[in-house]
Amino acid sequence: MSLHRSYRLLAPVYDLAVRRASRAARAASLARLPAHAGARVLVAGIGTGLDVPHLPPGNDYVGIDLTAAMLARVPRGERLALVRGDALRLPFADRAFDFVVLHLIVAVVPEPARCLAETARVLRPGGRAFVLDKFLRPGERAPLRRALNALSRHVATRLDVVFEDALAAAPLLAVESDLPVLAGGWFRSIALVRRAPATSSSSTRR
Ligand SMILES: C[S@@+](CC[C@H](N)C(=O)[O-])C[C@H]1O[C@@H](n2cnc3c(N)ncnc32)[C@H](O)[C@@H]1O
């Protein structure tokens, strides 16, 4: 089954399964967004919109998701535009956003590295991304999660993603903070900042 088809089936029960357990972590993650700043904020894999009640007012938000049935449940807001599309091929210009919210999406998509590379592309230098998801640590064996991953990657989420490996594909993103938030640190709240690319003079300087 494709992720798109399984999220179409999961849409009616998603909030029941996820809202309560994730509320505090997602609220803390989104409290880092400014209010009334006119910031351009992308919410990638917005799902049913569980982030929406925690989004500070006074910014311009774009939510993107692959699954129409999930998008149909997002609470509508005046400064929230919804787009059906792929977080691995974002239909936005380079540097189009000040912030990207990546809650429960980096470890869901089949190519986490590509998701982070696309995030780096659409963030302006100095912009930030807020990741909330489940990740293995480098070298962590986690045999049960790796075994379950064979099925779960097709129906809901990958369980084998090492964040540090995915981040290596996005050298313009630097970790600003990395906090364990749920399930004994399996879920982490990670803030990333988009560096400016090195200029040719600084990259050749010794
Ligand atoms: C676990 S849900 C997370 C939803 C929301 N971000 C949250 O925190 O509750 C994963 C979402 O990612 C969406 N999704 C999966 N693959 C995607 C892709 N390649 N591009 C955009 N959205 C995708 C699914 O449709 C689903 O809505």
PDBQT file of the ligand as one rigid body, heavy atoms in Angstrom, charges set to zero:
ROOT
HETATM    1  C1  LIG A 301       2.133  11.385  10.640  1.00  0.00    +0.000 C 
HETATM    2  S1  LIG A 301       1.232  12.527   9.648  1.00  0.00    +0.000 S 
HETATM    3  C2  LIG A 301       1.736  14.078  10.370  1.00  0.00    +0.000 C 
HETATM    4  C3  LIG A 301       0.730  15.162  10.179  1.00  0.00    +0.000 C 
HETATM    5  C4  LIG A 301       1.049  16.451  10.953  1.00  0.00    +0.000 C 
HETATM    6  N1  LIG A 301       2.294  17.041  10.528  1.00  0.00    +0.000 N 
HETATM    7  C5  LIG A 301       1.085  16.227  12.444  1.00  0.00    +0.000 C 
HETATM    8  O1  LIG A 301       2.078  16.585  13.086  1.00  0.00    +0.000 OA
HETATM    9  O2  LIG A 301       0.106  15.700  12.983  1.00  0.00    +0.000 OA
HETATM   10  C6  LIG A 301       2.134  12.486   8.152  1.00  0.00    +0.000 C 
HETATM   11  C7  LIG A 301       1.518  13.321   7.053  1.00  0.00    +0.000 C 
HETATM   12  O3  LIG A 301       2.453  13.414   5.984  1.00  0.00    +0.000 OA
HETATM   13  C8  LIG A 301       1.754  13.308   4.775  1.00  0.00    +0.000 C 
HETATM   14  N2  LIG A 301       2.727  12.900   3.764  1.00  0.00    +0.000 N 
HETATM   15  C9  LIG A 301       3.279  11.681   3.556  1.00  0.00    +0.000 A 
HETATM   16  N3  LIG A 301       4.176  11.734   2.567  1.00  0.00    +0.000 NA
HETATM   17  C10 LIG A 301       4.208  13.022   2.147  1.00  0.00    +0.000 A 
HETATM   18  C11 LIG A 301       4.927  13.715   1.145  1.00  0.00    +0.000 A 
HETATM   19  N4  LIG A 301       5.839  13.109   0.390  1.00  0.00    +0.000 N 
HETATM   20  N5  LIG A 301       4.690  15.033   0.983  1.00  0.00    +0.000 NA
HETATM   21  C12 LIG A 301       3.770  15.686   1.740  1.00  0.00    +0.000 A 
HETATM   22  N6  LIG A 301       3.053  15.075   2.707  1.00  0.00    +0.000 NA
HETATM   23  C13 LIG A 301       3.268  13.762   2.900  1.00  0.00    +0.000 A 
HETATM   24  C14 LIG A 301       0.639  12.331   5.031  1.00  0.00    +0.000 C 
HETATM   25  O4  LIG A 301      -0.387  12.504   4.091  1.00  0.00    +0.000 OA
HETATM   26  C15 LIG A 301       0.238  12.746   6.442  1.00  0.00    +0.000 C 
HETATM   27  O5  LIG A 301      -0.753  13.735   6.397  1.00  0.00    +0.000 OA
ENDROOT
TORSDOF 0
